[in-house]
Amino acid sequence: MQEWIDRHRQYLALEGKSPRTQDAYQLDLQQFKAFLERSFAAPKIPEIGVLHIRSFLRWLSEQPDCNRTLGRKLAALGSWFKFLKRERIISQNPMLKIRKPKFEKKLPKVFSEEEMALLLRIPDTSTPIGMRNRAIMELLYSCGLRLMELATLRLTDVDFKRKMIRVMGKGKKERIIPIGSMAIDSMLEFLKLRPLLATPESSDRMFLTRSGKDFDTRQLNIILMRYIRLIAREKGYSPHTIRHSFATHLLSRGADLNAIKELLGHENLSTTEIYTHISLTDIKDAYEKGHPRSGE
């Protein structure tokens, strides 16, 4: 079974799935394998059926915080069994008979427009590092980028004249996104100071570390969290909150949901629709606080 879990990972890589998704699915499938060994004396792959999968899901549902991981484990199992069917290791896909439970979606946290303005003012722009960090946050908020998309952004991906950037998103899908004037100005100011960070070995990435190397998402997360903690009202805020705020503020100002979907690089509109719930919540709160007869 382990061999086909490993082969599935190779298949995910060829399909363009991110290393993070590959790691997550690998762990989920190894957990499924361990469960089968522990509870069913390790059946062979063609013997695995609906009973085994339902027993695994029942066991998972008894674990703490299962709602946060059950959806992904279902996705991992679905992908694996589809792969096994494609490779003719199994004749029938047992996942087709598994009813997927409905999960209560937690609304993502967002910064208010005032909080975002405050966050963007925090970096000390008198230094190259502060100017870089300001430009990073302006770009994240202006374009709704994921950290990986920002980390891999190259100098040639930015068209300052047309105010557009080319982004390589999930699954190596490219999209073109407009940039706001504030982000353009911050990036141009940073580019004047970028030579102070670059070394002869530096790449053509837009943003470089203090030592002139490429960023990874972990490094970016650490830097951004230093600023976010200064304004976060409670736990749960992260650099990804800036992306959520980008989408929510666009929607609250009347942007079309399909346009927001394309800007975010979402594959399905259903993923983007969660922002309509956030916007409606804000509208309801504003009404109840502001309308003189809302309490009647």
C-alpha positions as CSV (number, residue, x, y, z in Angstrom):
1,M,0.0,0.0,0.0
2,Q,2.9,2.4,0.8
3,E,4.2,2.0,-2.7
4,W,0.9,3.3,-4.2
5,I,0.8,6.1,-1.7
6,D,4.3,7.1,-2.8
7,R,3.3,6.8,-6.5
8,H,0.2,8.9,-5.9
9,R,2.5,11.7,-4.5
10,Q,4.5,11.6,-7.7
11,Y,1.3,11.8,-9.7
12,L,0.2,14.9,-7.7
13,A,3.6,16.5,-8.5
14,L,3.1,15.9,-12.2
15,E,-0.4,17.3,-11.9
16,G,1.1,20.6,-10.6
17,K,-0.1,20.2,-7.0
18,S,1.9,22.3,-4.5
19,P,4.5,20.6,-2.3
20,R,2.3,21.5,0.7
21,T,-0.7,19.6,-0.8
22,Q,1.5,16.7,-1.6
23,D,2.8,16.6,2.0
24,A,-0.7,16.9,3.4
25,Y,-2.2,14.1,1.2
26,Q,0.7,11.8,1.9
27,L,0.2,12.2,5.7
28,D,-3.5,11.7,5.4
29,L,-3.1,8.5,3.4
30,Q,-0.5,7.2,5.8
31,Q,-2.9,7.8,8.6
32,F,-5.5,5.8,6.7
33,K,-3.0,3.0,6.1
34,A,-2.2,2.9,9.9
35,F,-5.9,2.8,10.7
36,L,-6.4,-0.2,8.4
37,E,-3.5,-2.0,9.9
38,R,-4.7,-1.4,13.4
39,S,-8.4,-2.1,12.9
40,F,-8.7,-4.5,9.9
41,A,-5.4,-6.4,9.8
42,A,-4.1,-4.5,6.7
43,P,-6.4,-5.5,3.8
44,K,-5.0,-5.4,0.3
45,I,-5.9,-2.4,-1.8
46,P,-8.5,-4.2,-4.0
47,E,-10.2,-5.4,-0.7
48,I,-10.6,-1.9,0.7
49,G,-14.3,-1.0,0.5
50,V,-17.0,1.4,1.8
51,L,-17.0,-0.2,5.3
52,H,-13.3,0.5,5.8
53,I,-13.6,4.1,4.7
54,R,-16.7,4.8,6.8
55,S,-15.0,3.2,9.8
56,F,-12.0,5.5,9.3
57,L,-14.3,8.6,8.9
58,R,-16.2,7.6,12.1
59,W,-12.9,7.3,14.0
60,L,-11.8,10.7,12.6
61,S,-15.1,12.3,13.7
62,E,-14.3,11.3,17.3
63,Q,-11.0,13.2,17.3
64,P,-10.7,16.8,18.5
65,D,-11.0,19.5,15.8
66,C,-12.1,16.9,13.2
67,N,-14.0,19.6,11.3
68,R,-10.8,21.3,10.4
69,T,-9.2,18.3,8.8
70,L,-12.0,15.9,7.7
71,G,-12.6,17.7,4.5
72,R,-9.0,17.5,3.4
73,K,-8.7,13.8,4.3
74,L,-11.8,13.1,2.2
75,A,-10.1,15.0,-0.6
76,A,-6.9,12.9,-0.2
77,L,-8.8,9.6,-0.2
78,G,-10.9,10.7,-3.2
79,S,-7.7,11.7,-5.1
80,W,-6.0,8.4,-4.2
81,F,-8.8,6.1,-5.1
82,K,-9.4,8.0,-8.4
83,F,-5.6,7.5,-9.1
84,L,-5.9,3.8,-8.3
85,K,-8.8,3.4,-10.6
86,R,-6.9,5.2,-13.3
87,E,-3.9,2.9,-12.8
88,R,-6.3,-0.1,-12.9
89,I,-5.3,-1.3,-9.4
90,I,-9.0,-1.3,-8.4
91,S,-12.0,-1.9,-10.7
92,Q,-14.5,0.2,-8.6
93,N,-13.9,3.4,-6.7
94,P,-15.5,3.0,-3.2
95,M,-15.4,6.8,-2.6
96,L,-18.3,7.1,-5.1
97,K,-20.5,5.6,-2.4
98,I,-19.3,7.8,0.4
99,R,-21.6,10.7,1.2
100,K,-19.6,13.7,2.0
101,P,-20.7,15.4,5.3
102,K,-21.6,19.0,5.2
103,F,-19.2,21.1,7.3
104,E,-20.0,24.4,9.0
105,K,-17.7,26.8,7.2
106,K,-15.9,29.2,9.5
107,L,-15.9,32.7,8.1
108,P,-12.3,34.0,7.7
109,K,-11.2,36.9,9.8
110,V,-10.7,40.2,8.0
111,F,-9.1,43.5,8.8
112,S,-11.3,46.6,8.5
113,E,-10.2,49.2,6.0
114,E,-9.0,51.4,8.9
115,E,-6.9,48.5,10.3
116,M,-5.4,47.8,6.9
117,A,-4.4,51.5,6.5
118,L,-2.8,51.3,10.0
119,L,-1.0,48.1,9.2
120,L,0.5,49.6,6.0
121,R,1.8,52.6,7.9
122,I,3.7,50.6,10.5
123,P,7.0,49.8,8.6
124,D,9.8,52.2,8.9
125,T,10.3,53.4,5.3
126,S,13.5,55.2,6.1
127,T,15.4,51.8,5.8
128,P,15.6,49.4,2.9
129,I,14.1,46.6,5.0
130,G,11.2,48.8,6.1
131,M,10.6,50.0,2.6
132,R,10.7,46.4,1.3
133,N,8.2,45.3,4.0
134,R,5.9,48.2,3.2
135,A,6.0,47.3,-0.5
136,I,5.3,43.6,0.3
137,M,2.2,44.4,2.3
138,E,0.9,47.0,-0.2
139,L,1.2,44.4,-2.9
140,L,-0.5,41.7,-0.9
141,Y,-3.4,44.0,-0.2
142,S,-3.6,45.5,-3.6
143,C,-3.6,42.2,-5.5
144,G,-4.8,39.6,-2.9
145,L,-1.7,37.4,-3.5
146,R,-0.9,34.2,-1.7
147,L,2.5,34.3,0.1
148,M,4.0,31.8,-2.4
149,E,2.9,33.9,-5.3
150,L,4.5,37.0,-3.8
151,A,7.7,35.0,-2.9
152,T,8.2,33.9,-6.5
153,L,7.3,37.2,-8.2
154,R,10.1,38.3,-10.6
155,L,11.1,41.8,-11.7
156,T,9.9,41.0,-15.2
157,D,6.4,40.0,-13.9
158,V,5.6,43.6,-13.1
159,D,4.4,46.0,-15.8
160,F,4.6,49.4,-14.1
161,K,3.5,51.3,-17.1
162,R,0.2,49.3,-17.5
163,K,0.0,48.8,-13.7
164,M,-0.4,45.0,-14.1
165,I,1.4,41.9,-12.7
166,R,1.7,38.4,-13.9
167,V,1.2,35.8,-11.2
168,M,1.9,32.1,-11.2
169,G,-0.8,30.6,-8.9
170,K,-1.8,27.1,-7.8
171,G,-1.4,24.4,-10.3
172,K,1.0,26.6,-12.3
173,K,-2.0,28.6,-13.6
174,E,-1.0,32.1,-14.7
175,R,-3.2,35.1,-14.1
176,I,-2.9,38.9,-14.8
177,I,-3.8,41.2,-12.0
178,P,-4.1,45.0,-11.9
179,I,-2.1,46.9,-9.2
180,G,-3.2,49.9,-7.3
181,S,-1.3,53.2,-7.4
182,M,-0.3,53.0,-3.8
183,A,1.3,49.6,-4.3
184,I,3.0,50.9,-7.5
185,D,4.5,53.8,-5.6
186,S,5.7,51.6,-2.8
187,M,7.3,49.1,-5.2
188,L,9.0,51.9,-7.2
189,E,10.4,53.4,-4.0
190,F,11.7,49.9,-2.9
191,L,13.3,49.3,-6.2
192,K,15.5,52.3,-5.7
193,L,16.8,50.6,-2.5
194,R,16.8,47.0,-3.8
195,P,20.5,47.2,-4.9
196,L,21.4,47.6,-1.3
197,L,20.0,44.1,-0.6
198,A,21.1,42.4,-3.8
199,T,24.4,40.5,-4.2
200,P,26.1,39.2,-7.4
201,E,24.4,35.8,-6.6
202,S,20.9,37.3,-6.1
203,S,18.1,36.1,-8.5
204,D,15.7,38.4,-10.3
205,R,13.0,37.9,-7.7
206,M,11.3,41.2,-6.8
207,F,11.7,40.8,-3.1
208,L,15.0,39.6,-1.4
209,T,15.9,38.7,2.1
210,R,18.4,40.9,4.2
211,S,21.2,38.7,2.8
212,G,20.0,39.0,-0.8
213,K,18.5,35.5,-1.1
214,D,15.1,34.4,-2.3
215,F,12.2,34.4,0.2
216,D,10.3,31.3,1.2
217,T,6.8,31.5,2.7
218,R,8.0,30.7,6.2
219,Q,10.3,33.7,6.2
220,L,7.6,36.0,4.8
221,N,5.1,34.8,7.4
222,I,7.5,35.5,10.3
223,I,8.2,39.1,9.0
224,L,4.5,39.9,8.4
225,M,3.3,38.5,11.7
226,R,5.5,41.0,13.6
227,Y,3.4,43.7,12.1
228,I,0.0,41.9,12.3
229,R,0.4,41.2,16.0
230,L,0.5,44.9,16.6
231,I,-3.1,45.4,15.3
232,A,-4.7,42.0,15.6
233,R,-7.8,42.1,17.9
234,E,-7.5,38.5,18.8
235,K,-5.9,35.2,17.7
236,G,-6.4,33.9,14.3
237,Y,-5.1,36.7,12.2
238,S,-2.3,35.9,9.7
239,P,-0.8,37.2,6.5
240,H,-3.6,35.3,4.7
241,T,-6.0,37.7,6.4
242,I,-4.7,40.4,4.1
243,R,-5.9,38.3,1.1
244,H,-9.3,37.8,2.8
245,S,-9.4,41.6,3.5
246,F,-8.6,42.3,-0.2
247,A,-11.6,40.2,-1.4
248,T,-14.0,41.4,1.3
249,H,-13.3,45.1,0.8
250,L,-13.7,44.7,-3.0
251,L,-17.1,43.0,-2.5
252,S,-18.3,45.6,0.0
253,R,-17.5,48.3,-2.5
254,G,-19.6,46.7,-5.2
255,A,-17.1,44.5,-7.1
256,D,-18.5,41.6,-9.1
257,L,-18.0,38.2,-7.4
258,N,-16.8,36.5,-10.7
259,A,-14.2,39.3,-11.1
260,I,-13.0,38.6,-7.5
261,K,-12.8,34.9,-8.3
262,E,-10.5,35.6,-11.2
263,L,-8.4,38.0,-9.2
264,L,-7.9,35.5,-6.4
265,G,-7.2,32.6,-8.8
266,H,-10.0,30.4,-7.4
267,E,-11.0,27.4,-9.5
268,N,-14.6,27.4,-8.4
269,L,-17.0,30.3,-7.6
270,S,-18.2,28.4,-4.5
271,T,-14.8,29.1,-2.9
272,T,-15.2,32.8,-3.5
273,E,-18.8,32.9,-2.3
274,I,-17.7,32.7,1.4
275,Y,-16.9,36.5,1.1
276,T,-20.6,37.2,0.4
277,H,-21.3,35.9,3.9
278,I,-18.7,38.1,5.5
279,S,-20.0,41.1,3.6
280,L,-23.6,40.4,4.6
281,T,-22.5,40.0,8.2
282,D,-20.9,43.4,8.1
283,I,-24.0,45.0,6.5
284,K,-26.2,43.5,9.2
285,D,-23.9,44.7,12.0
286,A,-23.8,48.2,10.5
287,Y,-27.6,48.2,10.2
288,E,-28.2,47.1,13.8
289,K,-25.7,49.6,15.1
290,G,-26.8,52.5,13.0
291,H,-30.6,52.3,12.3
292,P,-32.7,53.9,15.0
293,R,-35.5,51.3,14.7
294,S,-33.3,48.2,14.2
295,G,-34.1,46.9,17.7
296,E,-37.9,46.9,17.2
